[in-house]
Amino acid sequence: MLSSFAYLHFQSQTTANLNKDNPPFIAVIPFEQIGLPEDTYLGEGITEDVLIQLTKFDDLNIISKATTFKFQPTDEDLYQKMAAFGTTHILQGEIKKINHQLMLLVHLVQLSDNREVWSERFIEAEENLFNLAPKVALALSKKFNLSTTVFNSSAKTNYKPSIPAYNAYLRGQHLMRPRSRDGLEKSIEEFDIALSIDNNYTAAFLAKATAYLLLNRKEGTDKAETMALEVIRKDKQNGDAYALLGNIHSLKNEYIKALTFYEIALALSPDDPMINYWYSLVFRKIGNLKAAMKYGKIAAESAPLHPVINSGYIYTVILADEYLLAEKLINQSNQIFENSFLFLYVKGHLAIHQQHYTKALVLFEQSLSLEPDFDRSNIDKFYCLAKLKKMKAVNSYLSTIDEQDINHTMTFAILYGELGEIEKGISYLKRGADKGFLPIDILTNDYYIPYRTHPVYQEILQAFGLREFAKQYNL
């Protein structure tokens, strides 16, 4: 792996072999930014531009951003994980800004033997940075002997805003990624700067809308919806805008509207893993597990290295009682996600469904050791203890939780349901519902079976528009 710009003089002349019957699967890993810390956003932005350009070639299979942006060039097992899912090549790069010039070194690694088969240097003035991605794509296409005249017409186009607007947008994206409140608020300021420079910059509109949604899901939905509709007014073919509207209406419990917007988004971007995944989540919420599995599978196959998408798909499979399939998927993914707290969580959930509570308890403990703040693993841990008749430990845990904290209503409902204290449990479920909080898997998770015949439970479903779906899918 090239680690510094000391190697910039090197340019490999090796031509990568292209087997027309088995076209390459290329993963573009976020380019490393060499230099000032405040410029770290630049590598991510140029990487995304290169991805967009490469999707225009029909003879290339490009691993989605949803997968590749989960990795960094310094990840020790990067090559191994990518190769496990059929990736043939990894494209990596280093970007450095010197005065007002950008220098980019990219190198292509062939995973069959972990050998670098191509490397090239590109230099552009900062005001011409949008020339970098097309030049990288063109050079790479020549190395694979691809036709440069045939492009995939469904590939996304790359709008070119002004450089100051683009830089503000990239800074906002970088600030938004950790999803902290402070970062989200600062990201909105950067997106506002971008839009003040270029009011037609739809990507900045969508990013700002998403930041509002993440910052305050209840109050932010109206602002986000207004901005998404503004993007569609400017660009009726923007699948991301329709997908955002799907997310908004899902949060509003307007499921038919959500599904409709996702369907429009998928008509425009049928292979987008995140849109397929969000679509599957709405089906899961309304109890249509067959459809949830269908679109969850498409999402997982489009982003095989994405821990959230793959863990979510396996979780849906478990809820559908397809245990053999769940075991198969887990075995296929063990090597890839062995250190993912979400993956350990779904393995624990499968053990619960198979009534292996001691095994599940160990898995939830392992999940919590990796991510102590993941409440679902903690809830399921004490659910297992209740199943194992460790009532003293369960009651001791319940006594430590703040009853007034709305975030813990699900914890009380699940554990009191298992303890047989139905009236107590349903009171917490209602308290959460009255504040607009409802578990996404209330129709499909066995945890809520003790409440299904209770009139208050039926009232809650009615209030959230789920009662007819429960009848339709016999839940």
NORTA-V233180 format. One record per pair of residues at least 4 apart in sequence whose ideal C-beta (glycine too) atoms are under 8 Angstrom apart, sorted by the first residue. I is the first residue (numbers start at 0). J is the second residue. Records with the same first field share a line. If there is no record, write none. Layout:
I: J, J
//
This chain:
0: 72, 91, 108
1: 6, 91, 93, 104, 106, 115, 118
2: 6
3: 33, 93
4: 33, 93, 95, 102, 104
6: 104, 118
7: 102, 104, 120
8: 120
9: 118
10: 118, 119, 120
11: 106, 115, 116, 117, 118, 119
13: 116, 117
14: 116, 117, 142, 144
15: 23, 88, 107, 109, 116, 117, 142, 143
17: 22, 23, 58, 143, 144, 145
18: 22
19: 58
22: 58, 59, 60
23: 59, 60, 87, 88, 143
24: 60, 61, 62, 85, 86, 87, 88
25: 53, 59, 60, 61, 62, 86, 87, 88, 89, 90, 107
26: 61, 62, 66, 67, 70, 81, 86, 88, 89, 90
27: 46, 49, 50, 53, 61, 62, 67, 89, 90
28: 46, 67, 70, 71, 72, 77, 89, 90, 91
29: 42, 43, 46, 67, 68, 70, 71, 72
30: 42, 43, 45, 46, 91, 92, 93, 94, 103, 105
31: 42, 72, 91, 92, 93, 94
32: 38, 39, 40, 41, 42, 93, 94, 95
33: 93, 94, 95
34: 38, 95, 96, 97
35: 96
38: 96
39: 43, 173
40: 44, 166, 169, 170, 172, 173
41: 45, 94, 96, 101, 166, 169
42: 46, 92, 93, 94
43: 47, 68, 169, 172, 173
44: 48, 165, 168, 169, 172
45: 49, 92, 94, 103, 128, 131, 132
46: 50, 68, 92
47: 51, 64
48: 52, 129, 131, 132, 157
49: 53, 90, 92, 105, 131, 132, 135, 136
50: 54, 61, 64, 67
51: 55, 132, 154, 155, 156, 157
52: 132, 133, 135, 136, 157
53: 59, 61, 136, 139
54: 59, 61, 151, 154, 155
55: 136, 150, 151, 154
56: 136, 140, 145, 149, 150, 151
57: 149, 150, 151
58: 143, 145, 146
59: 140, 143, 145
62: 66, 67, 81, 86, 302, 304
63: 67, 271, 272, 301, 302, 305
64: 68
65: 69, 272, 273, 301, 302, 305, 308
66: 70, 272, 302, 303, 304, 305
67: 304
69: 304, 305, 306
70: 74, 77, 80, 81, 304
71: 77
72: 77, 91
74: 80
76: 80
77: 81, 89
78: 82, 89, 108, 110, 113
79: 83, 334
80: 84, 304, 334, 335
81: 86, 89, 110, 304
82: 86, 110
83: 334, 335
84: 303, 304, 335
85: 303
86: 110
87: 109, 110, 111
88: 107, 108, 109, 110, 116
89: 107, 108, 110
90: 105, 106, 107, 108, 139
91: 105, 106, 108
92: 103, 104, 105, 106, 135
93: 103, 104
94: 101, 102, 103
95: 101, 102
96: 100, 101, 102, 125
97: 102
99: 124, 125, 126
100: 122, 123, 124, 125
101: 122, 123, 124, 125, 128, 131
102: 120, 121, 122
103: 120, 121, 122, 123, 131, 135
104: 118, 119, 120, 121
105: 118, 119, 121, 135, 139
106: 115, 117, 118, 119
107: 115, 116, 117, 118, 139, 142
108: 113, 114, 115, 116
109: 113, 114, 115, 116
116: 142
117: 139, 142
119: 135, 138
121: 131, 134, 135, 138
123: 127, 128, 130, 131, 134
125: 162
126: 162
128: 162, 165
129: 133, 157, 159, 165
130: 134
131: 135
132: 136, 157
133: 137
134: 138
135: 139
136: 140
137: 141, 147
138: 142
139: 143
140: 145, 146, 147
141: 145, 147
150: 154
155: 268
158: 200, 201, 202
160: 164, 165, 168, 193, 196, 197, 199, 200, 202, 203
161: 165, 196, 197
162: 166
163: 167, 192, 196
164: 168, 192, 193, 194, 196, 197, 200, 203
165: 169, 193
166: 170
167: 171, 189, 190, 192, 193, 196, 203
168: 172, 189, 190, 193, 200, 202, 203, 206
169: 173
170: 174, 186, 189
171: 175, 185, 186, 187, 188, 189, 190, 193, 203, 206, 207, 210
172: 176, 186, 206
174: 182, 183, 185, 186, 189
175: 182, 183, 186, 206, 209, 210, 213
176: 182
177: 182
178: 182, 183, 213
179: 183
180: 184, 214
181: 185
182: 186
183: 187, 210, 213, 214
184: 188, 214
185: 189
186: 190, 206, 207, 210
187: 191, 207, 210, 211, 214
188: 192
189: 193
190: 194, 203, 204, 206, 207, 210
191: 195, 207
192: 196
193: 197, 200, 203
194: 198, 200, 203, 204, 207
196: 200
197: 203
199: 233
200: 204
201: 205, 230, 233, 234, 237, 240
202: 206
203: 207
204: 208, 226, 227, 229, 230, 233
205: 209, 226, 227, 230, 237, 239, 240, 243
206: 210
207: 211, 226
208: 212, 222, 223, 224, 226, 227, 230, 243
209: 213, 223, 243
210: 214
211: 215, 219, 222, 223, 226
212: 216, 219, 220, 223, 243, 246, 247, 250
213: 219
214: 219
215: 219
216: 220, 250
217: 435
218: 222
219: 223
220: 224, 247, 250, 251
221: 225
222: 226
223: 227, 243, 247
224: 228, 244, 247
225: 229
226: 230
227: 231, 240, 241, 243, 244, 247
228: 232, 240, 244
229: 233
230: 234, 237, 239, 240
231: 235, 237, 240, 241
233: 237
234: 240
236: 267
237: 241, 267
238: 242, 263, 264, 265, 266, 267, 268, 271, 274
239: 243, 264, 268
240: 244
241: 245, 260, 261, 263, 264, 267
242: 246, 260, 261, 264, 268, 271, 273, 274, 277
243: 247
244: 248, 260
245: 249, 257, 258, 259, 260, 261, 264, 274, 277, 278, 281
246: 250, 257, 277
247: 251, 257
248: 253, 254, 256, 257, 260
249: 253, 254, 257, 277, 280, 281, 284
251: 256
252: 437, 463, 464, 465
253: 257, 464
254: 258, 281, 284, 285, 464, 468
255: 259
256: 260
257: 261, 281
258: 262, 278, 281, 282
259: 263
260: 264
261: 265, 274, 277, 278, 281
262: 266, 278
263: 267
264: 268, 271, 274
265: 269, 271, 274, 275, 278
268: 274
270: 275, 297, 301
271: 275, 301
272: 276, 297, 298, 299, 301, 302, 305, 308
273: 277, 298, 302, 308
274: 278
275: 279, 294, 295, 297, 298, 301
276: 280, 294, 295, 298, 302, 307, 308, 311, 312
277: 281
278: 282, 294
279: 283, 290, 291, 292, 293, 294, 295, 298, 311, 312, 315
280: 284, 291, 311, 439
281: 285
282: 287, 288, 290, 291, 294
283: 287, 288, 291, 295, 315, 318, 439, 440, 443
284: 439, 440, 442, 465
285: 442, 465, 468, 472
286: 442, 443, 465, 468, 469, 471, 472, 474
287: 291, 468, 472
288: 292, 315, 318, 319, 443, 472
289: 293, 319
290: 294
291: 295, 315, 319
292: 296, 312, 315, 316, 319, 321
293: 297
294: 298
295: 299, 308, 311, 312, 315, 316
296: 300, 312
297: 301
298: 302, 308, 311, 312
299: 303, 305, 308, 309, 312
302: 308, 309
303: 309, 335
304: 309, 335
305: 309
306: 310, 336, 339, 341, 342
307: 311, 341
308: 312
309: 313, 328, 332, 336, 342
310: 314, 336, 339, 341, 342, 344, 345
311: 315
312: 316, 328
313: 317, 325, 328, 329, 332, 345, 349
314: 318, 345, 348
315: 319
316: 321, 324, 325, 328
317: 321, 322, 325, 345, 348, 349, 352
318: 440, 443, 444
320: 352
321: 325
322: 326, 349, 352, 353
323: 327
324: 328
325: 329, 345, 349
326: 330, 349
327: 331
328: 332
329: 333, 342, 345, 346, 349
332: 336, 342
333: 337
336: 341, 342
337: 342
338: 369
339: 343, 369
340: 344, 366, 367, 369, 370, 373, 376
341: 345, 366, 373
342: 346
343: 347, 362, 363, 365, 366, 369, 376
344: 348, 362, 363, 366, 373, 375, 376, 379
345: 349
346: 350, 362
347: 351, 358, 359, 360, 362, 363, 366, 376, 379
348: 352, 359, 379
349: 353
350: 355, 356, 358, 359, 362
351: 355, 356, 359, 379, 382, 383, 386
352: 445
355: 359
356: 360, 383, 386, 387
357: 361, 383, 387
358: 362
359: 363, 379, 383
360: 364, 380, 383, 384, 387
361: 365
362: 366
363: 367, 376, 377, 379, 380, 383
364: 368, 380
365: 369
366: 370, 373, 376
367: 371, 373, 376, 377, 380
370: 376
373: 377
374: 378, 406, 410
375: 379
376: 380
377: 381, 410
378: 382, 409, 410, 413, 414
379: 383
380: 384
381: 385, 392, 393, 396, 410, 414
382: 386, 413, 414, 417, 446
383: 387
384: 389, 392, 393
385: 389, 390, 393, 414, 417, 418
386: 417
389: 393
390: 394, 418
391: 395
392: 396
393: 397, 414, 418
394: 398
395: 399
396: 400, 414
397: 410, 411, 414
400: 404, 407, 410, 411
401: 407
402: 407, 411
405: 430, 431, 434, 436
406: 436
407: 411
408: 412, 427, 428, 430, 431, 434, 436
409: 413, 427, 428, 431, 436, 438
410: 414
411: 415, 423, 424, 427
412: 416, 424, 425, 427, 428, 431, 447, 450
413: 417, 424, 446, 447
414: 418, 424
415: 420, 421, 423, 424, 427
416: 420, 421, 424, 446, 447, 448, 449, 450
417: 446, 449
418: 424
419: 449
420: 424
421: 425, 449, 450, 453
422: 426
423: 427
424: 428, 449, 450
425: 429, 450, 453, 455, 456
426: 430
427: 431
428: 432, 447, 450, 455, 456, 459
429: 433, 455, 458, 459
430: 434
431: 436, 437
432: 436, 437, 459, 462, 463
437: 441, 459, 463
438: 444, 447
440: 444
441: 447, 460, 465
442: 447, 460, 465, 468, 469, 472, 474
443: 474
447: 451, 456
450: 455, 456
451: 456, 474
452: 456
453: 457
454: 458
455: 459
456: 460
457: 461, 466
458: 462
459: 463
460: 465, 466, 469
461: 465, 466
464: 468
465: 469
466: 470
467: 471
468: 472, 474
469: 474
//
